[in-house]
Amino acid sequence: MAEVKSTHGEAEMKGWLFKWTNYLKGYQRRWFVLSNGLLSYYRAENSGGSKLSIRRRRRAGRSENQAEMAHTCRGTISLHGALIHTEDSCTFVISNGGTQTFHIKAANEVERQRWVTALELAKAKAIRAMESAEEEEEEFDEAAASQKGELQSVIRALAARLEDLQTCSDLILKHGAALQRSLSDLEQLSSAADVGPKLRSVNERATLFRITSNAMINTCSEYLDLAQTQGRKWQRMLQHERDQRLRLEDMVEQLARQHSHLEQAAKEHQIPPPRAPPRRAHGHGHGGGGGGAAGGGAGSAGAGAAAHHHGAGGAHSSPSDDDDEIEFYDAQEDDEAGGSGVGGGGAGKGAADEPDNFILKIPVGPRRTSSAASLGSQASERGGGGCGLGRARGGGGAGGPGAGGADANDEASGSSSEVDDATETKVLVISSPAPPRDAEPPSPAPSGGAVEGNGEGGPRRQRRTRVPDKPNYPLNLWSIMKNCIGKELSKIPMPVNFSEPLSMLQRLTEDYEYADILDKAANCSDTCEQLAYIAAFTVSSYATTSNRTGKPFNPLLGETYECDRMDDLGWRSISEQVSHHPPMVAQFCEGRSWRCWQEFTMASKFRGKYLQVIPLGTAHLEFNGSPNHYTWRKVTTTVHNIIVGKLWVDQHGDMDIVEHKTGIKCHLKYIPYSYFTRDVQRKVKGCVMDQDGNVKWVVNGTWDNRIEIAPVISTSGSPENPVFKTGPYTLVWKRRFPPEEAEKYYNFTELASQLNEPEEGIAPTDSRHRPDQRLMEDGLWDAANTEKLRLEEKQRTARRQRETEAERAAAEGTPYSPYEPIWFKKEKERWTGNVFHMYQGEYWSSKQQQDWNRCPDIF
C-alpha cells in the first residue's frame, strides 16, 4: 500500500503511486510530490529511498543521496491548466492539454480519491494564485494611473506652499529691515524723553518679525510633511516607470536585432549566375533534358534552379522559417526523362511562378508529441511501423496509453511541449505536369446565401449576407500592449477593439465552410484518394485567416454554439467551452455521410513583434459505412506586425493526417513566408503514403486560394532520392472570396456574417445570446467593453464559489465533483488512447423539446 504523507499547512502531499511508463514495463512504482501547484515524481523517495544501492550508500553520505534525489526529478506537470480525469476505481489521468499526460494508479479507491481531491484543490489554489497576481498587477497599473493624477495635485499643493514660503521670506526681509532701522534709531537717541516711543516702535517691529517667522516655520513644516508623505508613492511610481522603460528597451533591442539580422541576410543574399543555362528554365521547358527525373527535375519550370542556389540565403528571412527548407537535392541525371516534366511549364510563366516540380522533406524519426506517442503505440500493437518511411518504419517503438505514453526511457511522458526535430528526413522529388490553371473549380456547396429551404418544401428562410459596418474608434495600442508581453493570449484582458463580433466557438465552426469536400471524399473508394481530399479540407479551414486579424471572443465556461445548416449546406455542429483552465473547446459536427469532432486548446505567447498560436487539440473524422478513422492537428499560426505596420497572418509547420485502421498517412508542409523566395507565398505541399511508405497521391497549392491533387503514376530514381511522376492535377478546392466591401465589416465571408445572426429556439448559453458580442456587432463598443467586464467578473465569482466548495469538501474529507460539461463527457478515445471530450448525442433532442434545464446562467 502506498505511503501517503499530507502537510496541510503547505498544501502538500507525498506518497507512492504507480505511473504508466510504456507497454514493455507497464505501471512502475514512483514517488510523487504535490507542492505549489506542481506534481513531480521520482524513482525513489526524496529522503534517500530504497532504490539506492548499498554500494552507492557507502560511497556517498546520506546528505549527498538527498541532494542527488532532489535533482533527479523524472517529470513535472503544472496543475494550473491541467485536466484531472478518473478512469476507474484506482486509476486517474492528469493532462495539460495534449503536451503532457500522466496515467497514474493508486493502491485502492480511497487513496485514489484522496489524491484526486488534493489535486483538484491544488489546481484551484494555483489558478487563484495566478489570477491574484494578475489582479494585483492590474490594480497596481490602475493605481499608478490614479497616482499620476494625485501627483499633479500634490505638485500643485507643493507649489502653493513654495509661494507661501516666498511670501513669508519677503515679509521677513521687510520686517527684519524695519526692525533693524528701529534699533539703529534707538541707539542714536540723545535724550531720555524719546526712548519710550522708540521702544514701542521696536516692540511692534519685533512682534511682526516673530509672527512672520512663525508663519514661515509652519509653512516649511507643512511642505516637509507633504513631501515626506508622498515620497514612498513617488518611489513606487518611479520604479514602475523604470520597469516599463526596461520592457520597452528590451522590445526595441529585439526589434533592432531582428532588423540587423534581416539586413545581414539581405546583404548575403546574392543570386549567383547559373552553372549551366539548361538548369534555369524561364518560360518553356528544356525538352527531354528537363524530364520528370532529369537533373534539374526538382527545380525546372519557374524558379526551381534559382531555388537550388539561394535556398540557404533565404533560410533566415523570417523568424518562423523552417530549417528543412534550406537544402535542395537534384534527382539523378541518368534516369529516364518523363514526358510531363519541365516541358509542362508553358510559356510566359516567368521565374516567379509556381514550379511544376517540387521537393518535399518528410521527417522520419520519432517525434515527441502526444499524438506521435499514441500513434507509435498503435503501430506497435499492429506489429509494424505503420506510418513510417523507408528506414524509419522500425522506429515506432512503444508508447503509453494516450498522450502520456512514454518512450523507451520510461520518463519522457510527454514532458516536451514542443516537437523535437526529426533525426532523419526523407527527401521526395515530385515531377508533375502543369496544374490546370484555367480549370473550373469544383462546384461549391450552397453558400447559404440569402435564402434557405427546410428540405421538406416548407417556408424558405431569408438569411443576412453581411453584418453592420465596423465603427472607427481610436485606441492607444501601446498603452494596452506594453503590459501583455510574455503572457498567455487567453489571459490578456483585451478590449473589444481588437476583436471581431464572433466567439471562438463560431470561428471554429467556420472550418466547415468547405465541407462539400468531405462529401466528395465520402464517395471515394480508394482510401489514399480519400485522404488527399481530406488534406484539401484541412487546408481550406485556413482560407479566411489570410485577411482576418481580429481576435475572437474567449468563450465563457459552459458557453455553447449550434449551427444547423443541414438543409442547405448539409451539416450541423454543436460546440461547447468545456474547460476554462486550460481554455478548451469541444466540437462535434455531422454531415450526411460523415462526422467530425475535435478538441481545441492552444499555447500562445505575445512576443512584442509577433504573436504565435500553437494548437494542441486533435481532430477526428469518420465516414458512414467505412471503418476508416482519421486524425490530425492544426499547424502554428503567427500574427506579424503587432506593434508597427499592417497586421498579417502566416501559417507554418507540418501536419500529419493519419488513418489509424490501415496506417495510411498524409504529410503536409506549410511553407513559412519568406521575403527572398521566388516561389509562391503561403504554399502548401504534401503527399499521401500507404502503410509501406509508398507515395500514392501528391497535394499542392496555397492555403489561401486553392489545392490540387494528383495521383503518382510512376517512380524512378534511387531509394534514397526517389522521383515520383504524377498524372494530371485535379482542382479539389478553390476559395470563394468575400466581396470587396467586406473590409468595412471585418472581412467576413457570407457564412461568417450568418454565424451570429439571431435565431429562435437555441440554448440560453448560445454565443448569439452573449450581450457584449451583440453590442459590438451593433457598433456600441463602449457598452460592449462594460458588458464584457461584467461577464468576466460573473465568471470569476462562479469559479470562486466552486473553489470554496472544493476546499470545504477537502476539509471535511468528502468527495468533490468538479465542473462537468453539459453536452460532452470525458472518455478515453479508443484510437489514440487520449482522454477526450466526446459528444453524448443529446443536444438536438433537447432543442426539439426545448428542454434547457441543465444549462447554467452564464450571461
Disulfide bonds with the S-S distance in Angstrom:
none
